[in-house]
Amino acid sequence: MTICPIAVVAGCAKCPAFKVCPLKSVLGDQPPKGEAAPPAPAAKGKKKS
């Protein structure tokens, strides 16, 4: 859930208060501590030779 207006527009990492924000995992776009980000999806399809 993203409620922070800076996180909606630019993302938490670009916020000037990112290092000190206690709510970046609650209000922003950062995953909670201890929870890894989901892996990027692998490209599917046949390779042409």
mmCIF file of the N, C-alpha and C atoms, coordinates in Angstrom:
data_MODEL
# 
_entry.id   MODEL 
# 
loop_
_atom_site.group_PDB 
_atom_site.id 
_atom_site.type_symbol 
_atom_site.label_atom_id 
_atom_site.label_alt_id 
_atom_site.label_comp_id 
_atom_site.label_asym_id 
_atom_site.label_entity_id 
_atom_site.label_seq_id 
_atom_site.pdbx_PDB_ins_code 
_atom_site.Cartn_x 
_atom_site.Cartn_y 
_atom_site.Cartn_z 
_atom_site.occupancy 
_atom_site.B_iso_or_equiv 
_atom_site.pdbx_formal_charge 
_atom_site.auth_seq_id 
_atom_site.auth_comp_id 
_atom_site.auth_asym_id 
_atom_site.auth_atom_id 
_atom_site.pdbx_PDB_model_num 
ATOM 1   N N  . MET A 1 1  ? 0.848  -1.168  0.000   1.00 0.00 ? 1  MET A N  1 
ATOM 2   C CA . MET A 1 1  ? 0.000  0.000   0.000   1.00 0.00 ? 1  MET A CA 1 
ATOM 3   C C  . MET A 1 1  ? 0.899  1.239   0.000   1.00 0.00 ? 1  MET A C  1 
ATOM 4   N N  . THR A 1 2  ? 0.732  2.085   -0.981  1.00 0.00 ? 2  THR A N  1 
ATOM 5   C CA . THR A 1 2  ? 1.520  3.307   -1.073  1.00 0.00 ? 2  THR A CA 1 
ATOM 6   C C  . THR A 1 2  ? 0.621  4.506   -0.819  1.00 0.00 ? 2  THR A C  1 
ATOM 7   N N  . ILE A 1 3  ? 0.849  5.179   0.296   1.00 0.00 ? 3  ILE A N  1 
ATOM 8   C CA . ILE A 1 3  ? 0.053  6.342   0.658   1.00 0.00 ? 3  ILE A CA 1 
ATOM 9   C C  . ILE A 1 3  ? 0.875  7.622   0.546   1.00 0.00 ? 3  ILE A C  1 
ATOM 10  N N  . CYS A 1 4  ? 2.166  7.508   0.752   1.00 0.00 ? 4  CYS A N  1 
ATOM 11  C CA . CYS A 1 4  ? 3.051  8.675   0.737   1.00 0.00 ? 4  CYS A CA 1 
ATOM 12  C C  . CYS A 1 4  ? 3.050  9.307   -0.657  1.00 0.00 ? 4  CYS A C  1 
ATOM 13  N N  . PRO A 1 5  ? 2.796  10.615  -0.767  1.00 0.00 ? 5  PRO A N  1 
ATOM 14  C CA . PRO A 1 5  ? 2.745  11.252  -2.089  1.00 0.00 ? 5  PRO A CA 1 
ATOM 15  C C  . PRO A 1 5  ? 4.092  11.239  -2.813  1.00 0.00 ? 5  PRO A C  1 
ATOM 16  N N  . ILE A 1 6  ? 5.188  11.267  -2.086  1.00 0.00 ? 6  ILE A N  1 
ATOM 17  C CA . ILE A 1 6  ? 6.507  11.208  -2.726  1.00 0.00 ? 6  ILE A CA 1 
ATOM 18  C C  . ILE A 1 6  ? 6.750  9.814   -3.291  1.00 0.00 ? 6  ILE A C  1 
ATOM 19  N N  . ALA A 1 7  ? 6.348  8.777   -2.558  1.00 0.00 ? 7  ALA A N  1 
ATOM 20  C CA . ALA A 1 7  ? 6.507  7.405   -3.031  1.00 0.00 ? 7  ALA A CA 1 
ATOM 21  C C  . ALA A 1 7  ? 5.645  7.142   -4.260  1.00 0.00 ? 7  ALA A C  1 
ATOM 22  N N  . VAL A 1 8  ? 4.480  7.770   -4.335  1.00 0.00 ? 8  VAL A N  1 
ATOM 23  C CA . VAL A 1 8  ? 3.607  7.591   -5.494  1.00 0.00 ? 8  VAL A CA 1 
ATOM 24  C C  . VAL A 1 8  ? 4.240  8.221   -6.733  1.00 0.00 ? 8  VAL A C  1 
ATOM 25  N N  . VAL A 1 9  ? 4.815  9.407   -6.582  1.00 0.00 ? 9  VAL A N  1 
ATOM 26  C CA . VAL A 1 9  ? 5.359  10.144  -7.727  1.00 0.00 ? 9  VAL A CA 1 
ATOM 27  C C  . VAL A 1 9  ? 6.751  9.670   -8.114  1.00 0.00 ? 9  VAL A C  1 
ATOM 28  N N  . ALA A 1 10 ? 7.655  9.584   -7.143  1.00 0.00 ? 10 ALA A N  1 
ATOM 29  C CA . ALA A 1 10 ? 9.063  9.326   -7.475  1.00 0.00 ? 10 ALA A CA 1 
ATOM 30  C C  . ALA A 1 10 ? 9.603  8.031   -6.893  1.00 0.00 ? 10 ALA A C  1 
ATOM 31  N N  . GLY A 1 11 ? 8.962  7.488   -5.870  1.00 0.00 ? 11 GLY A N  1 
ATOM 32  C CA . GLY A 1 11 ? 9.465  6.294   -5.202  1.00 0.00 ? 11 GLY A CA 1 
ATOM 33  C C  . GLY A 1 11 ? 10.191 6.660   -3.926  1.00 0.00 ? 11 GLY A C  1 
ATOM 34  N N  . CYS A 1 12 ? 10.203 5.756   -2.989  1.00 0.00 ? 12 CYS A N  1 
ATOM 35  C CA . CYS A 1 12 ? 10.816 6.022   -1.686  1.00 0.00 ? 12 CYS A CA 1 
ATOM 36  C C  . CYS A 1 12 ? 12.309 6.348   -1.788  1.00 0.00 ? 12 CYS A C  1 
ATOM 37  N N  . ALA A 1 13 ? 13.015 5.652   -2.656  1.00 0.00 ? 13 ALA A N  1 
ATOM 38  C CA . ALA A 1 13 ? 14.471 5.816   -2.729  1.00 0.00 ? 13 ALA A CA 1 
ATOM 39  C C  . ALA A 1 13 ? 14.881 7.234   -3.128  1.00 0.00 ? 13 ALA A C  1 
ATOM 40  N N  . LYS A 1 14 ? 14.025 7.976   -3.804  1.00 0.00 ? 14 LYS A N  1 
ATOM 41  C CA . LYS A 1 14 ? 14.353 9.337   -4.241  1.00 0.00 ? 14 LYS A CA 1 
ATOM 42  C C  . LYS A 1 14 ? 13.910 10.405  -3.248  1.00 0.00 ? 14 LYS A C  1 
ATOM 43  N N  . CYS A 1 15 ? 13.271 9.994   -2.177  1.00 0.00 ? 15 CYS A N  1 
ATOM 44  C CA . CYS A 1 15 ? 12.799 10.939  -1.167  1.00 0.00 ? 15 CYS A CA 1 
ATOM 45  C C  . CYS A 1 15 ? 13.970 11.459  -0.343  1.00 0.00 ? 15 CYS A C  1 
ATOM 46  N N  . PRO A 1 16 ? 13.992 12.760  -0.044  1.00 0.00 ? 16 PRO A N  1 
ATOM 47  C CA . PRO A 1 16 ? 15.088 13.298  0.774   1.00 0.00 ? 16 PRO A CA 1 
ATOM 48  C C  . PRO A 1 16 ? 15.089 12.772  2.213   1.00 0.00 ? 16 PRO A C  1 
ATOM 49  N N  . ALA A 1 17 ? 13.982 12.251  2.697   1.00 0.00 ? 17 ALA A N  1 
ATOM 50  C CA . ALA A 1 17 ? 13.892 11.738  4.064   1.00 0.00 ? 17 ALA A CA 1 
ATOM 51  C C  . ALA A 1 17 ? 13.959 10.210  4.110   1.00 0.00 ? 17 ALA A C  1 
ATOM 52  N N  . PHE A 1 18 ? 14.411 9.563   3.040   1.00 0.00 ? 18 PHE A N  1 
ATOM 53  C CA . PHE A 1 18 ? 14.412 8.100   2.944   1.00 0.00 ? 18 PHE A CA 1 
ATOM 54  C C  . PHE A 1 18 ? 15.176 7.434   4.087   1.00 0.00 ? 18 PHE A C  1 
ATOM 55  N N  . LYS A 1 19 ? 16.351 7.932   4.429   1.00 0.00 ? 19 LYS A N  1 
ATOM 56  C CA . LYS A 1 19 ? 17.178 7.287   5.460   1.00 0.00 ? 19 LYS A CA 1 
ATOM 57  C C  . LYS A 1 19 ? 16.552 7.349   6.847   1.00 0.00 ? 19 LYS A C  1 
ATOM 58  N N  . VAL A 1 20 ? 15.785 8.373   7.120   1.00 0.00 ? 20 VAL A N  1 
ATOM 59  C CA . VAL A 1 20 ? 15.225 8.539   8.459   1.00 0.00 ? 20 VAL A CA 1 
ATOM 60  C C  . VAL A 1 20 ? 13.728 8.230   8.543   1.00 0.00 ? 20 VAL A C  1 
ATOM 61  N N  . CYS A 1 21 ? 13.103 7.911   7.436   1.00 0.00 ? 21 CYS A N  1 
ATOM 62  C CA . CYS A 1 21 ? 11.662 7.662   7.428   1.00 0.00 ? 21 CYS A CA 1 
ATOM 63  C C  . CYS A 1 21 ? 11.340 6.336   8.115   1.00 0.00 ? 21 CYS A C  1 
ATOM 64  N N  . PRO A 1 22 ? 10.589 6.363   9.215   1.00 0.00 ? 22 PRO A N  1 
ATOM 65  C CA . PRO A 1 22 ? 10.259 5.124   9.912   1.00 0.00 ? 22 PRO A CA 1 
ATOM 66  C C  . PRO A 1 22 ? 9.100  4.363   9.267   1.00 0.00 ? 22 PRO A C  1 
ATOM 67  N N  . LEU A 1 23 ? 8.407  4.982   8.328   1.00 0.00 ? 23 LEU A N  1 
ATOM 68  C CA . LEU A 1 23 ? 7.215  4.372   7.749   1.00 0.00 ? 23 LEU A CA 1 
ATOM 69  C C  . LEU A 1 23 ? 7.366  3.984   6.282   1.00 0.00 ? 23 LEU A C  1 
ATOM 70  N N  . LYS A 1 24 ? 8.605  3.905   5.784   1.00 0.00 ? 24 LYS A N  1 
ATOM 71  C CA . LYS A 1 24 ? 8.763  3.613   4.357   1.00 0.00 ? 24 LYS A CA 1 
ATOM 72  C C  . LYS A 1 24 ? 8.243  2.241   3.955   1.00 0.00 ? 24 LYS A C  1 
ATOM 73  N N  . SER A 1 25 ? 8.200  1.282   4.877   1.00 0.00 ? 25 SER A N  1 
ATOM 74  C CA . SER A 1 25 ? 7.647  -0.028  4.549   1.00 0.00 ? 25 SER A CA 1 
ATOM 75  C C  . SER A 1 25 ? 6.141  -0.091  4.823   1.00 0.00 ? 25 SER A C  1 
ATOM 76  N N  . VAL A 1 26 ? 5.612  0.892   5.540   1.00 0.00 ? 26 VAL A N  1 
ATOM 77  C CA . VAL A 1 26 ? 4.181  0.912   5.847   1.00 0.00 ? 26 VAL A CA 1 
ATOM 78  C C  . VAL A 1 26 ? 3.432  1.805   4.851   1.00 0.00 ? 26 VAL A C  1 
ATOM 79  N N  . LEU A 1 27 ? 3.936  3.026   4.645   1.00 0.00 ? 27 LEU A N  1 
ATOM 80  C CA . LEU A 1 27 ? 3.254  3.985   3.776   1.00 0.00 ? 27 LEU A CA 1 
ATOM 81  C C  . LEU A 1 27 ? 3.859  4.063   2.379   1.00 0.00 ? 27 LEU A C  1 
ATOM 82  N N  . GLY A 1 28 ? 5.113  3.664   2.241   1.00 0.00 ? 28 GLY A N  1 
ATOM 83  C CA . GLY A 1 28 ? 5.804  3.804   0.967   1.00 0.00 ? 28 GLY A CA 1 
ATOM 84  C C  . GLY A 1 28 ? 5.839  2.523   0.160   1.00 0.00 ? 28 GLY A C  1 
ATOM 85  N N  . ASP A 1 29 ? 6.809  2.447   -0.759  1.00 0.00 ? 29 ASP A N  1 
ATOM 86  C CA . ASP A 1 29 ? 6.876  1.320   -1.686  1.00 0.00 ? 29 ASP A CA 1 
ATOM 87  C C  . ASP A 1 29 ? 7.977  0.319   -1.339  1.00 0.00 ? 29 ASP A C  1 
ATOM 88  N N  . GLN A 1 30 ? 8.544  0.394   -0.137  1.00 0.00 ? 30 GLN A N  1 
ATOM 89  C CA . GLN A 1 30 ? 9.602  -0.513  0.264   1.00 0.00 ? 30 GLN A CA 1 
ATOM 90  C C  . GLN A 1 30 ? 9.016  -1.762  0.914   1.00 0.00 ? 30 GLN A C  1 
ATOM 91  N N  . PRO A 1 31 ? 9.568  -2.961  0.615   1.00 0.00 ? 31 PRO A N  1 
ATOM 92  C CA . PRO A 1 31 ? 9.072  -4.173  1.267   1.00 0.00 ? 31 PRO A CA 1 
ATOM 93  C C  . PRO A 1 31 ? 9.443  -4.169  2.746   1.00 0.00 ? 31 PRO A C  1 
ATOM 94  N N  . PRO A 1 32 ? 8.653  -4.797  3.593   1.00 0.00 ? 32 PRO A N  1 
ATOM 95  C CA . PRO A 1 32 ? 8.973  -4.857  5.018   1.00 0.00 ? 32 PRO A CA 1 
ATOM 96  C C  . PRO A 1 32 ? 10.322 -5.537  5.251   1.00 0.00 ? 32 PRO A C  1 
ATOM 97  N N  . LYS A 1 33 ? 10.977 -5.192  6.378   1.00 0.00 ? 33 LYS A N  1 
ATOM 98  C CA . LYS A 1 33 ? 12.265 -5.809  6.701   1.00 0.00 ? 33 LYS A CA 1 
ATOM 99  C C  . LYS A 1 33 ? 12.107 -7.313  6.817   1.00 0.00 ? 33 LYS A C  1 
ATOM 100 N N  . GLY A 1 34 ? 13.103 -8.047  6.324   1.00 0.00 ? 34 GLY A N  1 
ATOM 101 C CA . GLY A 1 34 ? 13.083 -9.495  6.402   1.00 0.00 ? 34 GLY A CA 1 
ATOM 102 C C  . GLY A 1 34 ? 12.333 -10.140 5.254   1.00 0.00 ? 34 GLY A C  1 
ATOM 103 N N  . GLU A 1 35 ? 11.686 -9.339  4.446   1.00 0.00 ? 35 GLU A N  1 
ATOM 104 C CA . GLU A 1 35 ? 10.937 -9.868  3.315   1.00 0.00 ? 35 GLU A CA 1 
ATOM 105 C C  . GLU A 1 35 ? 11.669 -9.459  2.038   1.00 0.00 ? 35 GLU A C  1 
ATOM 106 N N  . ALA A 1 36 ? 12.099 -10.445 1.274   1.00 0.00 ? 36 ALA A N  1 
ATOM 107 C CA . ALA A 1 36 ? 12.838 -10.163 0.055   1.00 0.00 ? 36 ALA A CA 1 
ATOM 108 C C  . ALA A 1 36 ? 11.890 -9.692  -1.041  1.00 0.00 ? 36 ALA A C  1 
ATOM 109 N N  . ALA A 1 37 ? 12.420 -8.872  -1.928  1.00 0.00 ? 37 ALA A N  1 
ATOM 110 C CA . ALA A 1 37 ? 11.634 -8.421  -3.072  1.00 0.00 ? 37 ALA A CA 1 
ATOM 111 C C  . ALA A 1 37 ? 11.415 -9.601  -4.009  1.00 0.00 ? 37 ALA A C  1 
ATOM 112 N N  . PRO A 1 38 ? 10.278 -9.670  -4.675  1.00 0.00 ? 38 PRO A N  1 
ATOM 113 C CA . PRO A 1 38 ? 10.033 -10.792 -5.588  1.00 0.00 ? 38 PRO A CA 1 
ATOM 114 C C  . PRO A 1 38 ? 11.036 -10.771 -6.737  1.00 0.00 ? 38 PRO A C  1 
ATOM 115 N N  . PRO A 1 39 ? 11.470 -11.954 -7.183  1.00 0.00 ? 39 PRO A N  1 
ATOM 116 C CA . PRO A 1 39 ? 12.449 -11.993 -8.267  1.00 0.00 ? 39 PRO A CA 1 
ATOM 117 C C  . PRO A 1 39 ? 11.845 -11.507 -9.580  1.00 0.00 ? 39 PRO A C  1 
ATOM 118 N N  . ALA A 1 40 ? 12.692 -10.980 -10.433 1.00 0.00 ? 40 ALA A N  1 
ATOM 119 C CA . ALA A 1 40 ? 12.224 -10.496 -11.733 1.00 0.00 ? 40 ALA A CA 1 
ATOM 120 C C  . ALA A 1 40 ? 11.788 -11.683 -12.580 1.00 0.00 ? 40 ALA A C  1 
ATOM 121 N N  . PRO A 1 41 ? 10.720 -11.535 -13.333 1.00 0.00 ? 41 PRO A N  1 
ATOM 122 C CA . PRO A 1 41 ? 10.254 -12.649 -14.155 1.00 0.00 ? 41 PRO A CA 1 
ATOM 123 C C  . PRO A 1 41 ? 11.267 -12.966 -15.263 1.00 0.00 ? 41 PRO A C  1 
ATOM 124 N N  . ALA A 1 42 ? 11.455 -14.238 -15.512 1.00 0.00 ? 42 ALA A N  1 
ATOM 125 C CA . ALA A 1 42 ? 12.380 -14.669 -16.548 1.00 0.00 ? 42 ALA A CA 1 
ATOM 126 C C  . ALA A 1 42 ? 11.718 -14.520 -17.917 1.00 0.00 ? 42 ALA A C  1 
ATOM 127 N N  . ALA A 1 43 ? 12.524 -14.193 -18.896 1.00 0.00 ? 43 ALA A N  1 
ATOM 128 C CA . ALA A 1 43 ? 11.999 -14.060 -20.257 1.00 0.00 ? 43 ALA A CA 1 
ATOM 129 C C  . ALA A 1 43 ? 11.671 -15.441 -20.799 1.00 0.00 ? 43 ALA A C  1 
ATOM 130 N N  . LYS A 1 44 ? 10.472 -15.573 -21.332 1.00 0.00 ? 44 LYS A N  1 
ATOM 131 C CA . LYS A 1 44 ? 10.050 -16.857 -21.869 1.00 0.00 ? 44 LYS A CA 1 
ATOM 132 C C  . LYS A 1 44 ? 9.974  -16.746 -23.388 1.00 0.00 ? 44 LYS A C  1 
ATOM 133 N N  . GLY A 1 45 ? 10.216 -17.850 -24.041 1.00 0.00 ? 45 GLY A N  1 
ATOM 134 C CA . GLY A 1 45 ? 10.134 -17.869 -25.488 1.00 0.00 ? 45 GLY A CA 1 
ATOM 135 C C  . GLY A 1 45 ? 11.254 -18.696 -26.069 1.00 0.00 ? 45 GLY A C  1 
ATOM 136 N N  . LYS A 1 46 ? 11.138 -18.950 -27.329 1.00 0.00 ? 46 LYS A N  1 
ATOM 137 C CA . LYS A 1 46 ? 12.163 -19.762 -27.988 1.00 0.00 ? 46 LYS A CA 1 
ATOM 138 C C  . LYS A 1 46 ? 13.254 -18.856 -28.561 1.00 0.00 ? 46 LYS A C  1 
ATOM 139 N N  . LYS A 1 47 ? 14.457 -19.326 -28.473 1.00 0.00 ? 47 LYS A N  1 
ATOM 140 C CA . LYS A 1 47 ? 15.577 -18.608 -29.070 1.00 0.00 ? 47 LYS A CA 1 
ATOM 141 C C  . LYS A 1 47 ? 15.715 -19.044 -30.514 1.00 0.00 ? 47 LYS A C  1 
ATOM 142 N N  . LYS A 1 48 ? 15.905 -18.095 -31.377 1.00 0.00 ? 48 LYS A N  1 
ATOM 143 C CA . LYS A 1 48 ? 16.092 -18.423 -32.787 1.00 0.00 ? 48 LYS A CA 1 
ATOM 144 C C  . LYS A 1 48 ? 17.563 -18.681 -33.049 1.00 0.00 ? 48 LYS A C  1 
ATOM 145 N N  . SER A 1 49 ? 17.834 -19.744 -33.773 1.00 0.00 ? 49 SER A N  1 
ATOM 146 C CA . SER A 1 49 ? 19.222 -20.099 -34.075 1.00 0.00 ? 49 SER A CA 1 
ATOM 147 C C  . SER A 1 49 ? 19.615 -19.641 -35.444 1.00 0.00 ? 49 SER A C  1 
# 
